[in-house]
Amino acid sequence: MRKLFLTLFIVSLTIISTAQEFRAGPLLGTSFSQVDGDNFVGYNKIGLNLGAFVSRQVGEKWEVQLDIEYMQKGSREAPKPDKGQYDDYKIALSYIQFPVVARYRHKQFSGEAGLSIGALLNSKEEIEGTPIKDLPQSEPVPFQNMEWATVFGLNYHINDRLWINARWLYSINRIRIPYDDDIKYYNPKPHWFSRKPGQYNNNFVVTAYYAINKLL
């Protein structure tokens, strides 16, 4: 499924990037992440956001955009002995994801909203540098293979080809359902909409976009 998504996007990008009504190009950014449903707060897990986009103008001020992104998400709590905090915990998740947004532009700024679907590429969970699967009496619980997320963002357009994007993404479905274990870091949280308890990705992403072609 992941290879099919990737192949279809690359073929589409190649075809439509030559059309005058479309723009396409690379994107590069940084993801600041936390997992709602553990016992920690803060966008402390820093990761890469890398990919490409294609967009089409559908009105004088409206535009629709599709991205393909490799994004690193997760959670991180580092020890702070000077503050009496000794927890050392990490969740590292990598996704290939496809955000689709509608954007409204006013002068040099634009706002956007949409949805994203992501496929989990790999996952790792560690306590004090040791994978949970290697800890005695601890059975790792897998993360869900697919993630749906809401997307809200703001853009600053430096010119017609280059802009900076700030996005907030939040899982719609649970990335991991509740389970019974002795792992003290797992504390299921109800979703703000569905109220289903579990773990959810919570990401703030800053990305630079560059269009290789210009709308005519």
N, C-alpha and C positions, 0 to 999 in steps of 0.2 A: 504493500500500500504506500509506504513512504517513497519507494523508488518510482512508483506510478505518479504520485503527486509531483515529484521533482522533475520527471521527464516531461509531463504535460506543461508545467510552468516554463521550463526552458524553451520548449518548442513554441509556446505562445509568445514568450518574450522576444524570441528571434524574429517571429513573423510580424508582430504588431509594432515593434520598435522602429520599423522603417516607415510606418504610416504617419502622415502629418498630424492626425488628430490624437496621437498617443505620445506619451513620454515614457522613457525607461532609463534605468541606470542603477548604479550600485548604492548601497547604504552601509554605514559603519557606525556603531555606537556602543554604549555601555549600559548594562542592565544592573539595577540595584534591587535586590530581592529579599523577601522574607516569606516564610510559610506560616499562614495563619492556622493555628491548631497545634503548634508546639508551645513551649512555655516562654518564648522569647519574643521581644519586640525590637524592630529596627531593620532598616534595609541594609543589612551588613554583608550580605552575600553579593559580591561584585563579579560580574561575568561579561562575556562578549555577546554583542549582537551584530551579526554579519549576514549580508544577503543582497537582494536586488528587488527592484520594484517596477511596476508598470502602472501608468495612470492615464485617465481619459477625461477631458473636460466635457461636461454635460450641460453647461450653461455659462452665462457670463461670469458668474462667481462660484459655480459649483464644479467639483471634480470628484471622481471616484478612483480609488487606488487599491491595488493588490500588491502585497509584499510576499516574498519567500525569505524566511529568516532562520538562521541557526542561532538559537538563543540559550544562554546558560542561566538557570534559575536555581533557587534553593534557599537555604537558611544557614546562618553562621553565628555562633556565639563563642567568642574567644575568651580565655581566662583573663581576669583583671585582678591579680593578687593584691595590688595596692588598694583596691576597693572591696576586698574580701569576697570576690566572685571567682570561683574556680571551675565553673562549667566549661567544658571544651566539647562543642557539638557542631556537626556540619551535615547538611543535606546538599548534595550536588546533583542537579538535574539538567539534562541537555535535551532540547526540543528542536525539531524542525516545524516551523509554524507558518500559517498563512493568514495574516490579518487582512481584512477587507474593510475600508473606511470610506465614508462620504465626507467631503471637506467643503466648508464654506469660507471664502476668502474676502477679507476687507483690508484693502491697502497692503501693508507688508505682513499682516497677521492672518492666520486662518485657524478655525477650530474644526475638529473632526470627531466622529464617533463611528463605531462599527463593532464587528465581531472577529474573533480569531479562532481557528482550529489548529491544534498542535498534536504532533505525534512524538511520543517519548522515545529518545534514542538510547539513553543510558541513565542510570541512577546509582547513587552511592550515599550511604548514611554511616556516619562515624561518630563514636564517642571516645574522646581522648586519643584521637588518631587511629583507633582500631575499628574496622568495619563491624557493624552489628552482627553480621553473619558469623564472625569469628569469636564473638563473646559467648561465654558459657550461659546456658539456660536462656538464650535470646534467639528467637526465630524471626528473621527479617520478613517484613510484610511488604509485598510489592506495591509500587505505585501504579496508578491506572495508565494504560497505554495511550489514551487520547485525552485531550483537554480542550474544552470550549471556554472562551474567555470574552468578557466585555472589554472594549477598547475606547478610551477617551484621550484626546490629545490636543495640543496647541503647537502651532508652527510659526516660526519667524523666517520670512522669505528674504534672504540677502539679495538675491536677484532671481530671474526667471528659471535659472538652472540649479541654484544652490539654496538649500534651506535647512534649518535646524528644527528638529522635532522633539517634543517632550510628551511621553505617553504614560498613561496609567492603565495597566492590565490586571484584571481580577478574574479568577476562575469562576465559571458558572457551575460546572460539575466538580465533584470531589476528586482531588488527585490521589487521595488515599482515604479509605473508609475506616470507621472506628474498629479497633481491635483490642483484645485483652492481652496485656503483657506487663512486664515489670519495668519497661522503659519509662522512666519518670518524665522524659521530655515530651511525651505524646499526650496532648491535652485537646481532644477534639473540640472544634469551635463551630457553632451553627452558622450557616451561610446567611448573609444579610437578606437574601431574597427567598430562597427555598426553605431556610431554617434547618436544613439537614446537617447534622454534626459530622465533622470530618476535618481534613486538612485541605487548604486552598492556597494556590500561588497568588502572591500579591507583589506586583512588579512595577517599578518606576524606571523608565528607559529614556535615555537621551541619545539621539541619533542624528547624524548628518546625512542628507540625501543629495545626490548630484545627478541631474538629468543629462544624458549624453546627447539628446536632441532637444530642440526647442519647438514649442508649439507655434505654428504659423497662422 
